[in-house]
Amino acid sequence: MAARTDYPVHVDVDYPERSSRGLALLAILFFLKGLLLFPHFVVLWFLSIVAFVCLVIGYFAVLFTGVYPRSLFNLVMGVLRWQTRVTAWLYGLTDKYPPFSLS
């Protein structure tokens, strides 16, 4: 099947040369990894509320002006990126601990 080149989202994932066996063991002990990610969960909980408010504001901005504000878009996308990095580490898809960053 040929990949679409006009699609607006493109994801490349490099296959790792090595994986940490210790982190694989922690993946089995899901609870321990959750404890290590607790600070991320707390910050992301608040940021998710902010992102939801931005989505509502963006909805009305598009409704009245026809344009989604770039600053709201960047904030919501940053929160989604952060959530994706945290989830990937929690499920053992990467060995790199997620940074506290929206970028």
A tleap script that builds the chain and sets N, CA, C and O, in Angstrom:
source leaprc.protein.ff14SB
mol = sequence {
  NMET ALA ALA ARG THR ASP TYR PRO VAL HIE
  VAL ASP VAL ASP TYR PRO GLU ARG SER SER
  ARG GLY LEU ALA LEU LEU ALA ILE LEU PHE
  PHE LEU LYS GLY LEU LEU LEU PHE PRO HIE
  PHE VAL VAL LEU TRP PHE LEU SER ILE VAL
  ALA PHE VAL CYS LEU VAL ILE GLY TYR PHE
  ALA VAL LEU PHE THR GLY VAL TYR PRO ARG
  SER LEU PHE ASN LEU VAL MET GLY VAL LEU
  ARG TRP GLN THR ARG VAL THR ALA TRP LEU
  TYR GLY LEU THR ASP LYS TYR PRO PRO PHE
  SER LEU CSER
}
set mol.1.N position { 0.850 -1.172 0.000 }
set mol.1.CA position { 0.000 0.000 0.000 }
set mol.1.C position { 0.898 1.239 0.000 }
set mol.1.O position { 1.821 1.337 0.808 }
set mol.2.N position { 0.636 2.157 -0.880 }
set mol.2.CA position { 1.448 3.370 -0.992 }
set mol.2.C position { 1.029 4.385 0.066 }
set mol.2.O position { -0.158 4.570 0.336 }
set mol.3.N position { 2.007 5.025 0.645 }
set mol.3.CA position { 1.726 6.035 1.682 }
set mol.3.C position { 1.253 7.320 1.030 }
set mol.3.O position { 1.748 7.704 -0.030 }
set mol.4.N position { 0.304 7.981 1.657 }
set mol.4.CA position { -0.199 9.258 1.147 }
set mol.4.C position { 0.787 10.356 1.513 }
set mol.4.O position { 1.235 10.447 2.657 }
set mol.5.N position { 1.114 11.173 0.553 }
set mol.5.CA position { 2.057 12.263 0.807 }
set mol.5.C position { 1.350 13.576 1.101 }
set mol.5.O position { 1.984 14.523 1.566 }
set mol.6.N position { 0.058 13.652 0.841 }
set mol.6.CA position { -0.667 14.898 1.064 }
set mol.6.C position { -1.324 14.955 2.442 }
set mol.6.O position { -1.989 15.939 2.768 }
set mol.7.N position { -1.150 13.933 3.237 }
set mol.7.CA position { -1.775 13.902 4.551 }
set mol.7.C position { -1.043 14.871 5.484 }
set mol.7.O position { 0.186 14.916 5.450 }
set mol.8.N position { -1.753 15.653 6.323 }
set mol.8.CA position { -1.091 16.703 7.103 }
set mol.8.C position { -0.244 16.212 8.277 }
set mol.8.O position { 0.536 16.987 8.831 }
set mol.9.N position { -0.379 14.954 8.665 }
set mol.9.CA position { 0.388 14.444 9.802 }
set mol.9.C position { 1.287 13.316 9.320 }
set mol.9.O position { 0.851 12.423 8.594 }
set mol.10.N position { 2.543 13.368 9.732 }
set mol.10.CA position { 3.501 12.335 9.360 }
set mol.10.C position { 4.267 11.924 10.613 }
set mol.10.O position { 4.806 12.775 11.322 }
set mol.11.N position { 4.314 10.634 10.884 }
set mol.11.CA position { 4.988 10.129 12.075 }
set mol.11.C position { 6.085 9.168 11.640 }
set mol.11.O position { 5.831 8.203 10.920 }
set mol.12.N position { 7.295 9.441 12.082 }
set mol.12.CA position { 8.423 8.543 11.859 }
set mol.12.C position { 8.906 8.047 13.204 }
set mol.12.O position { 9.167 8.840 14.110 }
set mol.13.N position { 9.026 6.737 13.335 }
set mol.13.CA position { 9.525 6.144 14.571 }
set mol.13.C position { 10.736 5.298 14.213 }
set mol.13.O position { 10.631 4.338 13.449 }
set mol.14.N position { 11.884 5.658 14.768 }
set mol.14.CA position { 13.098 4.898 14.530 }
set mol.14.C position { 13.106 3.657 15.399 }
set mol.14.O position { 12.827 3.723 16.597 }
set mol.15.N position { 13.426 2.531 14.795 }
set mol.15.CA position { 13.515 1.290 15.554 }
set mol.15.C position { 14.767 1.346 16.427 }
set mol.15.O position { 15.858 1.593 15.912 }
set mol.16.N position { 14.638 1.121 17.738 }
set mol.16.CA position { 15.815 1.245 18.615 }
set mol.16.C position { 16.796 0.101 18.403 }
set mol.16.O position { 16.410 -1.039 18.146 }
set mol.17.N position { 18.073 0.440 18.517 }
set mol.17.CA position { 19.100 -0.588 18.408 }
set mol.17.C position { 19.109 -1.485 19.647 }
set mol.17.O position { 19.347 -2.689 19.558 }
set mol.18.N position { 18.844 -0.872 20.801 }
set mol.18.CA position { 18.797 -1.615 22.065 }
set mol.18.C position { 17.627 -1.119 22.881 }
set mol.18.O position { 17.179 0.016 22.723 }
set mol.19.N position { 17.141 -1.970 23.748 }
set mol.19.CA position { 16.109 -1.590 24.710 }
set mol.19.C position { 16.596 -1.963 26.102 }
set mol.19.O position { 17.296 -2.960 26.285 }
set mol.20.N position { 16.221 -1.159 27.063 }
set mol.20.CA position { 16.628 -1.400 28.435 }
set mol.20.C position { 15.815 -2.544 29.033 }
set mol.20.O position { 14.584 -2.514 29.007 }
set mol.21.N position { 16.492 -3.537 29.561 }
set mol.21.CA position { 15.782 -4.656 30.186 }
set mol.21.C position { 15.175 -4.240 31.519 }
set mol.21.O position { 14.136 -4.757 31.929 }
set mol.22.N position { 15.836 -3.299 32.190 }
set mol.22.CA position { 15.291 -2.803 33.461 }
set mol.22.C position { 13.973 -2.079 33.259 }
set mol.22.O position { 13.037 -2.258 34.038 }
set mol.23.N position { 13.893 -1.262 32.218 }
set mol.23.CA position { 12.640 -0.576 31.923 }
set mol.23.C position { 11.573 -1.543 31.443 }
set mol.23.O position { 10.384 -1.322 31.673 }
set mol.24.N position { 11.989 -2.615 30.776 }
set mol.24.CA position { 11.023 -3.636 30.366 }
set mol.24.C position { 10.429 -4.316 31.598 }
set mol.24.O position { 9.243 -4.643 31.619 }
set mol.25.N position { 11.262 -4.530 32.629 }
set mol.25.CA position { 10.756 -5.100 33.872 }
set mol.25.C position { 9.792 -4.133 34.544 }
set mol.25.O position { 8.766 -4.547 35.083 }
set mol.26.N position { 10.121 -2.844 34.512 }
set mol.26.CA position { 9.201 -1.852 35.074 }
set mol.26.C position { 7.886 -1.795 34.307 }
set mol.26.O position { 6.843 -1.486 34.884 }
set mol.27.N position { 7.928 -2.093 33.005 }
set mol.27.CA position { 6.697 -2.110 32.219 }
set mol.27.C position { 5.765 -3.199 32.729 }
set mol.27.O position { 4.544 -3.047 32.703 }
set mol.28.N position { 6.348 -4.292 33.189 }
set mol.28.CA position { 5.532 -5.354 33.786 }
set mol.28.C position { 4.958 -4.857 35.102 }
set mol.28.O position { 3.804 -5.138 35.427 }
set mol.29.N position { 5.747 -4.131 35.847 }
set mol.29.CA position { 5.293 -3.552 37.107 }
set mol.29.C position { 4.773 -2.143 36.818 }
set mol.29.O position { 5.363 -1.148 37.238 }
set mol.30.N position { 3.671 -2.083 36.101 }
set mol.30.CA position { 3.079 -0.845 35.591 }
set mol.30.C position { 2.918 0.206 36.690 }
set mol.30.O position { 3.061 1.402 36.438 }
set mol.31.N position { 2.627 -0.237 37.878 }
set mol.31.CA position { 2.397 0.665 39.000 }
set mol.31.C position { 3.647 1.480 39.323 }
set mol.31.O position { 3.545 2.671 39.618 }
set mol.32.N position { 4.827 0.853 39.272 }
set mol.32.CA position { 6.068 1.567 39.584 }
set mol.32.C position { 6.372 2.635 38.543 }
set mol.32.O position { 6.836 3.724 38.881 }
set mol.33.N position { 6.112 2.322 37.285 }
set mol.33.CA position { 6.310 3.334 36.248 }
set mol.33.C position { 5.342 4.485 36.443 }
set mol.33.O position { 5.694 5.643 36.219 }
set mol.34.N position { 4.128 4.172 36.858 }
set mol.34.CA position { 3.144 5.218 37.141 }
set mol.34.C position { 3.607 6.137 38.257 }
set mol.34.O position { 3.362 7.342 38.212 }
set mol.35.N position { 4.271 5.583 39.254 }
set mol.35.CA position { 4.805 6.412 40.338 }
set mol.35.C position { 5.909 7.337 39.838 }
set mol.35.O position { 6.007 8.488 40.265 }
set mol.36.N position { 6.736 6.828 38.934 }
set mol.36.CA position { 7.794 7.666 38.382 }
set mol.36.C position { 7.234 8.799 37.520 }
set mol.36.O position { 7.858 9.851 37.382 }
set mol.37.N position { 6.058 8.574 36.947 }
set mol.37.CA position { 5.439 9.582 36.092 }
set mol.37.C position { 4.440 10.464 36.834 }
set mol.37.O position { 3.794 11.307 36.212 }
set mol.38.N position { 4.298 10.294 38.129 }
set mol.38.CA position { 3.305 11.043 38.889 }
set mol.38.C position { 3.422 12.562 38.706 }
set mol.38.O position { 2.394 13.222 38.549 }
set mol.39.N position { 4.634 13.148 38.720 }
set mol.39.CA position { 4.721 14.598 38.483 }
set mol.39.C position { 4.174 14.997 37.109 }
set mol.39.O position { 3.541 16.044 36.971 }
set mol.40.N position { 4.415 14.173 36.109 }
set mol.40.CA position { 3.872 14.447 34.775 }
set mol.40.C position { 2.345 14.405 34.803 }
set mol.40.O position { 1.683 15.257 34.210 }
set mol.41.N position { 1.793 13.412 35.491 }
set mol.41.CA position { 0.335 13.278 35.551 }
set mol.41.C position { -0.308 14.497 36.198 }
set mol.41.O position { -1.350 14.967 35.741 }
set mol.42.N position { 0.304 15.008 37.253 }
set mol.42.CA position { -0.260 16.171 37.953 }
set mol.42.C position { -0.235 17.399 37.040 }
set mol.42.O position { -1.245 18.087 36.897 }
set mol.43.N position { 0.906 17.672 36.429 }
set mol.43.CA position { 1.029 18.840 35.556 }
set mol.43.C position { 0.115 18.689 34.339 }
set mol.43.O position { -0.554 19.643 33.944 }
set mol.44.N position { 0.086 17.496 33.746 }
set mol.44.CA position { -0.750 17.283 32.568 }
set mol.44.C position { -2.232 17.367 32.887 }
set mol.44.O position { -3.024 17.730 32.017 }
set mol.45.N position { -2.626 17.042 34.102 }
set mol.45.CA position { -4.030 17.175 34.483 }
set mol.45.C position { -4.460 18.637 34.405 }
set mol.45.O position { -5.509 18.959 33.847 }
set mol.46.N position { -3.630 19.518 34.974 }
set mol.46.CA position { -3.950 20.948 34.908 }
set mol.46.C position { -3.857 21.477 33.478 }
set mol.46.O position { -4.705 22.257 33.044 }
set mol.47.N position { -2.829 21.051 32.752 }
set mol.47.CA position { -2.678 21.510 31.377 }
set mol.47.C position { -3.809 21.005 30.482 }
set mol.47.O position { -4.193 21.685 29.530 }
set mol.48.N position { -4.339 19.836 30.774 }
set mol.48.CA position { -5.469 19.319 29.993 }
set mol.48.C position { -6.706 20.185 30.182 }
set mol.48.O position { -7.470 20.395 29.241 }
set mol.49.N position { -6.902 20.682 31.389 }
set mol.49.CA position { -8.021 21.593 31.634 }
set mol.49.C position { -7.817 22.885 30.848 }
set mol.49.O position { -8.750 23.392 30.225 }
set mol.50.N position { -6.595 23.417 30.878 }
set mol.50.CA position { -6.278 24.629 30.123 }
set mol.50.C position { -6.471 24.380 28.623 }
set mol.50.O position { -7.025 25.224 27.918 }
set mol.51.N position { -6.015 23.222 28.138 }
set mol.51.CA position { -6.158 22.899 26.715 }
set mol.51.C position { -7.632 22.798 26.326 }
set mol.51.O position { -8.012 23.223 25.236 }
set mol.52.N position { -8.462 22.241 27.203 }
set mol.52.CA position { -9.894 22.151 26.911 }
set mol.52.C position { -10.517 23.543 26.799 }
set mol.52.O position { -11.315 23.806 25.899 }
set mol.53.N position { -10.144 24.422 27.716 }
set mol.53.CA position { -10.650 25.798 27.655 }
set mol.53.C position { -10.188 26.465 26.357 }
set mol.53.O position { -10.955 27.187 25.720 }
set mol.54.N position { -8.941 26.224 25.968 }
set mol.54.CA position { -8.429 26.785 24.713 }
set mol.54.C position { -9.190 26.231 23.507 }
set mol.54.O position { -9.428 26.950 22.537 }
set mol.55.N position { -9.566 24.962 23.570 }
set mol.55.CA position { -10.344 24.382 22.476 }
set mol.55.C position { -11.712 25.042 22.357 }
set mol.55.O position { -12.188 25.302 21.251 }
set mol.56.N position { -12.339 25.310 23.489 }
set mol.56.CA position { -13.646 25.975 23.471 }
set mol.56.C position { -13.504 27.397 22.926 }
set mol.56.O position { -14.305 27.835 22.101 }
set mol.57.N position { -12.480 28.112 23.393 }
set mol.57.CA position { -12.233 29.467 22.888 }
set mol.57.C position { -11.930 29.418 21.392 }
set mol.57.O position { -12.421 30.248 20.626 }
set mol.58.N position { -11.127 28.451 20.984 }
set mol.58.CA position { -10.800 28.300 19.565 }
set mol.58.C position { -12.020 27.985 18.726 }
set mol.58.O position { -12.126 28.442 17.588 }
set mol.59.N position { -12.944 27.209 19.273 }
set mol.59.CA position { -14.185 26.903 18.561 }
set mol.59.C position { -14.942 28.188 18.237 }
set mol.59.O position { -15.383 28.394 17.106 }
set mol.60.N position { -15.086 29.044 19.242 }
set mol.60.CA position { -15.810 30.291 19.016 }
set mol.60.C position { -15.014 31.257 18.129 }
set mol.60.O position { -15.601 32.037 17.379 }
set mol.61.N position { -13.698 31.204 18.214 }
set mol.61.CA position { -12.877 32.041 17.344 }
set mol.61.C position { -13.078 31.638 15.881 }
set mol.61.O position { -13.204 32.496 15.008 }
set mol.62.N position { -13.107 30.342 15.623 }
set mol.62.CA position { -13.343 29.862 14.258 }
set mol.62.C position { -14.761 30.190 13.817 }
set mol.62.O position { -14.995 30.563 12.667 }
set mol.63.N position { -15.695 30.049 14.731 }
set mol.63.CA position { -17.093 30.330 14.414 }
set mol.63.C position { -17.296 31.781 13.984 }
set mol.63.O position { -18.037 32.047 13.038 }
set mol.64.N position { -16.644 32.719 14.671 }
set mol.64.CA position { -16.872 34.134 14.405 }
set mol.64.C position { -15.868 34.755 13.430 }
set mol.64.O position { -16.218 35.666 12.679 }
set mol.65.N position { -14.616 34.266 13.436 }
set mol.65.CA position { -13.600 34.885 12.575 }
set mol.65.C position { -13.181 34.004 11.407 }
set mol.65.O position { -12.643 34.499 10.416 }
set mol.66.N position { -13.424 32.691 11.517 }
set mol.66.CA position { -13.009 31.777 10.460 }
set mol.66.C position { -11.558 31.355 10.555 }
set mol.66.O position { -11.063 30.653 9.672 }
set mol.67.N position { -10.858 31.769 11.616 }
set mol.67.CA position { -9.433 31.454 11.789 }
set mol.67.C position { -9.203 30.927 13.197 }
set mol.67.O position { -9.669 31.506 14.178 }
set mol.68.N position { -8.467 29.807 13.280 }
set mol.68.CA position { -8.096 29.260 14.589 }
set mol.68.C position { -6.819 29.965 15.029 }
set mol.68.O position { -5.827 29.919 14.302 }
set mol.69.N position { -6.805 30.616 16.192 }
set mol.69.CA position { -5.611 31.355 16.637 }
set mol.69.C position { -4.386 30.442 16.791 }
set mol.69.O position { -4.466 29.379 17.407 }
set mol.70.N position { -3.268 30.868 16.228 }
set mol.70.CA position { -2.040 30.066 16.227 }
set mol.70.C position { -1.544 29.781 17.648 }
set mol.70.O position { -1.051 28.686 17.916 }
set mol.71.N position { -1.667 30.742 18.553 }
set mol.71.CA position { -1.185 30.538 19.926 }
set mol.71.C position { -1.986 29.448 20.632 }
set mol.71.O position { -1.416 28.649 21.375 }
set mol.72.N position { -3.280 29.406 20.414 }
set mol.72.CA position { -4.107 28.341 21.007 }
set mol.72.C position { -3.737 26.989 20.407 }
set mol.72.O position { -3.647 25.988 21.118 }
set mol.73.N position { -3.525 26.969 19.105 }
set mol.73.CA position { -3.125 25.737 18.433 }
set mol.73.C position { -1.811 25.209 19.000 }
set mol.73.O position { -1.687 24.019 19.290 }
set mol.74.N position { -0.831 26.098 19.156 }
set mol.74.CA position { 0.476 25.676 19.683 }
set mol.74.C position { 0.371 25.128 21.096 }
set mol.74.O position { 1.042 24.152 21.429 }
set mol.75.N position { -0.457 25.739 21.931 }
set mol.75.CA position { -0.615 25.251 23.300 }
set mol.75.C position { -1.269 23.868 23.321 }
set mol.75.O position { -0.790 22.964 24.005 }
set mol.76.N position { -2.351 23.704 22.580 }
set mol.76.CA position { -3.052 22.412 22.565 }
set mol.76.C position { -2.155 21.323 21.983 }
set mol.76.O position { -2.106 20.213 22.515 }
set mol.77.N position { -1.452 21.626 20.906 }
set mol.77.CA position { -0.551 20.632 20.314 }
set mol.77.C position { 0.603 20.289 21.255 }
set mol.77.O position { 1.035 19.138 21.303 }
set mol.78.N position { 1.102 21.263 21.996 }
set mol.78.CA position { 2.162 20.997 22.966 }
set mol.78.C position { 1.704 20.047 24.063 }
set mol.78.O position { 2.437 19.140 24.458 }
set mol.79.N position { 0.488 20.262 24.550 }
set mol.79.CA position { -0.058 19.370 25.583 }
set mol.79.C position { -0.232 17.958 25.017 }
set mol.79.O position { 0.093 16.979 25.689 }
set mol.80.N position { -0.739 17.849 23.798 }
set mol.80.CA position { -0.912 16.524 23.183 }
set mol.80.C position { 0.425 15.831 22.947 }
set mol.80.O position { 0.532 14.618 23.127 }
set mol.81.N position { 1.454 16.595 22.543 }
set mol.81.CA position { 2.789 16.014 22.379 }
set mol.81.C position { 3.311 15.458 23.710 }
set mol.81.O position { 3.831 14.344 23.775 }
set mol.82.N position { 3.160 16.260 24.766 }
set mol.82.CA position { 3.639 15.847 26.078 }
set mol.82.C position { 2.909 14.582 26.531 }
set mol.82.O position { 3.540 13.644 27.019 }
set mol.83.N position { 1.595 14.553 26.373 }
set mol.83.CA position { 0.822 13.373 26.754 }
set mol.83.C position { 1.266 12.140 25.973 }
set mol.83.O position { 1.332 11.042 26.525 }
set mol.84.N position { 1.567 12.320 24.704 }
set mol.84.CA position { 2.002 11.198 23.874 }
set mol.84.C position { 3.359 10.671 24.325 }
set mol.84.O position { 3.569 9.459 24.369 }
set mol.85.N position { 4.284 11.575 24.661 }
set mol.85.CA position { 5.603 11.131 25.147 }
set mol.85.C position { 5.482 10.378 26.461 }
set mol.85.O position { 6.147 9.361 26.655 }
set mol.86.N position { 4.643 10.864 27.363 }
set mol.86.CA position { 4.449 10.201 28.658 }
set mol.86.C position { 3.832 8.818 28.455 }
set mol.86.O position { 4.268 7.843 29.067 }
set mol.87.N position { 2.830 8.740 27.603 }
set mol.87.CA position { 2.179 7.454 27.339 }
set mol.87.C position { 3.137 6.471 26.685 }
set mol.87.O position { 3.137 5.289 27.027 }
set mol.88.N position { 3.953 6.943 25.751 }
set mol.88.CA position { 4.922 6.061 25.086 }
set mol.88.C position { 5.917 5.491 26.089 }
set mol.88.O position { 6.260 4.312 26.010 }
set mol.89.N position { 6.388 6.305 27.029 }
set mol.89.CA position { 7.332 5.805 28.032 }
set mol.89.C position { 6.636 4.851 28.992 }
set mol.89.O position { 7.215 3.842 29.397 }
set mol.90.N position { 5.397 5.166 29.357 }
set mol.90.CA position { 4.654 4.305 30.281 }
set mol.90.C position { 4.437 2.921 29.687 }
set mol.90.O position { 4.552 1.921 30.397 }
set mol.91.N position { 4.125 2.846 28.399 }
set mol.91.CA position { 3.868 1.564 27.748 }
set mol.91.C position { 5.140 0.871 27.262 }
set mol.91.O position { 5.068 -0.212 26.682 }
set mol.92.N position { 6.294 1.479 27.492 }
set mol.92.CA position { 7.550 0.838 27.128 }
set mol.92.C position { 7.907 0.965 25.660 }
set mol.92.O position { 8.700 0.172 25.152 }
set mol.93.N position { 7.343 1.941 24.965 }
set mol.93.CA position { 7.656 2.120 23.552 }
set mol.93.C position { 8.969 2.857 23.341 }
set mol.93.O position { 9.536 2.821 22.248 }
set mol.94.N position { 9.451 3.521 24.376 }
set mol.94.CA position { 10.728 4.224 24.304 }
set mol.94.C position { 11.412 4.142 25.662 }
set mol.94.O position { 10.754 4.021 26.696 }
set mol.95.N position { 12.734 4.210 25.647 }
set mol.95.CA position { 13.500 4.196 26.896 }
set mol.95.C position { 13.792 5.597 27.401 }
set mol.95.O position { 14.244 5.763 28.534 }
set mol.96.N position { 13.541 6.600 26.584 }
set mol.96.CA position { 13.864 7.985 26.938 }
set mol.96.C position { 12.765 8.549 27.831 }
set mol.96.O position { 11.607 8.639 27.425 }
set mol.97.N position { 13.143 8.932 29.062 }
set mol.97.CA position { 12.173 9.507 29.999 }
set mol.97.C position { 11.665 10.828 29.425 }
set mol.97.O position { 12.464 11.638 28.954 }
set mol.98.N position { 10.346 11.060 29.457 }
set mol.98.CA position { 9.787 12.262 28.820 }
set mol.98.C position { 10.185 13.541 29.539 }
set mol.98.O position { 10.158 13.593 30.769 }
set mol.99.N position { 10.552 14.567 28.791 }
set mol.99.CA position { 10.911 15.852 29.413 }
set mol.99.C position { 9.658 16.631 29.811 }
set mol.99.O position { 8.571 16.391 29.285 }
set mol.100.N position { 9.826 17.566 30.748 }
set mol.100.CA position { 8.749 18.469 31.122 }
set mol.100.C position { 8.758 19.624 30.121 }
set mol.100.O position { 9.314 20.689 30.391 }
set mol.101.N position { 8.138 19.402 28.970 }
set mol.101.CA position { 8.206 20.395 27.897 }
set mol.101.C position { 6.999 20.255 26.984 }
set mol.101.O position { 6.526 19.151 26.712 }
set mol.102.N position { 6.514 21.397 26.518 }
set mol.102.CA position { 5.420 21.394 25.546 }
set mol.102.C position { 5.927 21.257 24.121 }
set mol.102.O position { 5.135 21.032 23.206 }
set mol.103.N position { 7.222 21.388 23.914 }
set mol.103.CA position { 7.752 21.303 22.544 }
set mol.103.C position { 8.240 19.915 22.226 }
set mol.103.O position { 8.717 19.667 21.118 }
savepdb mol mol.pdb
quit
